[in-house]
Amino acid sequence: MQHNTTNNYATRSNKALALAQLESNEIAKYLESSFQRTTEGAFSTKQEWNSFYSTKQNRFFKNRYNLRYFFPELLPAGIQPQDWHPPLEWKGERCMEPPSIEELCQHTIVLEIGCGVGNSIFPLIRANPNLFIFGIDFSEEAIRVLRNNIEYDCRRVYAFVADVTKDEESIYQYIPPHSVDYITLFWTLSAQFPQDMKYTVELAQKLLKPGTGKVLFRDYAFGDLAQIRQHPKNCIDRNLYRRGDGTLAYYFTESFLQSLFPSSHWQTLQLQTHTKTVTNRKEDKTMTRRWLQAKFLLVSTPNY
Ligand SMILES: C[S@@+](CC[C@H](N)C(=O)[O-])C[C@H]1O[C@@H](n2cnc3c(N)ncnc32)[C@H](O)[C@@H]1O
């Protein structure tokens, strides 16, 4: 039995490697042929993420230093993305209470939605002393691990538990409407059902400063090797997969992402699929990874 599963995986994996080299329309044909909708509505995956972080703690995702290359607007003038910055050190007692928004008026305020254990937050606050980052995640376990990080201190970062699709009022306790300069969505929308993504974008509309506030987005793109490698039985909706551990993975097309940020309120500053070909010399295989990167400016706020 085990042997068959391994063989199947190897066959699928080899097929995926071949398919990943193809043009998007051919990948689309392949994915469409194996697509079968198996879920009717969205449900919470909070428990699954809690189990994920209970097991993995902070050992799964690596610190995302390359965000400094992709989003240079988060760096101060004169700092190069490749510059090295030491981990933050706090002498004496660490501060665990967040400052008020008024106290942060000299800072650039960033909100990382779905911050996990802080792999995007810490590389950014090391590189830019002027950033204050709020982190929100619905996994209590992720926030516990993040707060235990030795670099965590409320003079630079405040992380708290909330579900961004429904806990708007409790979020306002710490982050008032129209107070945030940047909202970062790094591999977070892909962890949500498409039906829930629009609530996350609506929250961004309420929290960002209209006219200057921006969403910075980087996530899985349609046709990524990881999508093609997914077992068809994991596919629960178009481009949406439920992994073995119960968490979700959505693979974005440019047009679908654009539809979440309508031109009535958002100006698209960037929307680009990035492709990277990785060669595994040992196995003599070439793999194509795809990510979608985007930047949206909030031009006006809707009346809710
Ligand atoms: C793939 S992880 C990305 C973590 C982090 N952004 C990074 O770059 O390392 C996705 C995160 O989104 C969180 N998440 C998913 N849906 C959420 C929701 N509705 N509200 C808050 N957090 C959510 C999960 O708990 C998980 O930590």
The ligand as a MOL file (V3000), in Angstrom:
LIG
                    3D

  0  0  0     0  0            999 V3000
M  V30 BEGIN CTAB
M  V30 COUNTS 27 29 0 0 0
M  V30 BEGIN ATOM
M  V30 1 C 0.8230 30.6970 5.5080 0
M  V30 2 S 0.6410 31.5410 7.0400 0 CHG=1
M  V30 3 C 1.5330 33.0620 6.6670 0
M  V30 4 C 2.2340 33.6330 7.8850 0
M  V30 5 C 2.9930 34.9500 7.6540 0
M  V30 6 N 2.2140 35.9350 6.9370 0
M  V30 7 C 4.3160 34.7480 6.9560 0
M  V30 8 O 4.5580 35.3800 5.9350 0
M  V30 9 O 5.1280 33.9650 7.4480 0 CHG=-1
M  V30 10 C -1.0700 32.0890 6.9830 0
M  V30 11 C -1.5390 32.6430 8.3220 0
M  V30 12 O -2.8300 33.2380 8.1540 0
M  V30 13 C -3.5550 33.0250 9.3670 0
M  V30 14 N -4.9850 33.2150 9.0600 0
M  V30 15 C -5.7320 32.5400 8.1520 0
M  V30 16 N -7.0030 32.9910 8.1520 0
M  V30 17 C -7.0690 33.9890 9.0790 0
M  V30 18 C -8.1120 34.8310 9.5440 0
M  V30 19 N -9.3580 34.7340 9.0570 0
M  V30 20 N -7.8210 35.7600 10.4950 0
M  V30 21 C -6.5640 35.8590 10.9950 0
M  V30 22 N -5.5380 35.0620 10.6150 0
M  V30 23 C -5.7700 34.1430 9.6580 0
M  V30 24 C -3.1580 31.6030 9.7790 0
M  V30 25 O -3.3710 31.3400 11.1390 0
M  V30 26 C -1.6690 31.5930 9.4090 0
M  V30 27 O -0.8550 31.9530 10.5060 0
M  V30 END ATOM
M  V30 BEGIN BOND
M  V30 1 1 1 2
M  V30 2 1 2 3
M  V30 3 1 2 10
M  V30 4 1 3 4
M  V30 5 1 4 5
M  V30 6 1 5 6
M  V30 7 1 5 7
M  V30 8 2 7 8
M  V30 9 1 7 9
M  V30 10 1 10 11
M  V30 11 1 11 12
M  V30 12 1 11 26
M  V30 13 1 12 13
M  V30 14 1 13 14
M  V30 15 1 13 24
M  V30 16 1 14 15
M  V30 17 1 14 23
M  V30 18 2 15 16
M  V30 19 1 16 17
M  V30 20 1 17 18
M  V30 21 2 17 23
M  V30 22 1 18 19
M  V30 23 2 18 20
M  V30 24 1 20 21
M  V30 25 2 21 22
M  V30 26 1 22 23
M  V30 27 1 24 25
M  V30 28 1 24 26
M  V30 29 1 26 27
M  V30 END BOND
M  V30 END CTAB
M  END
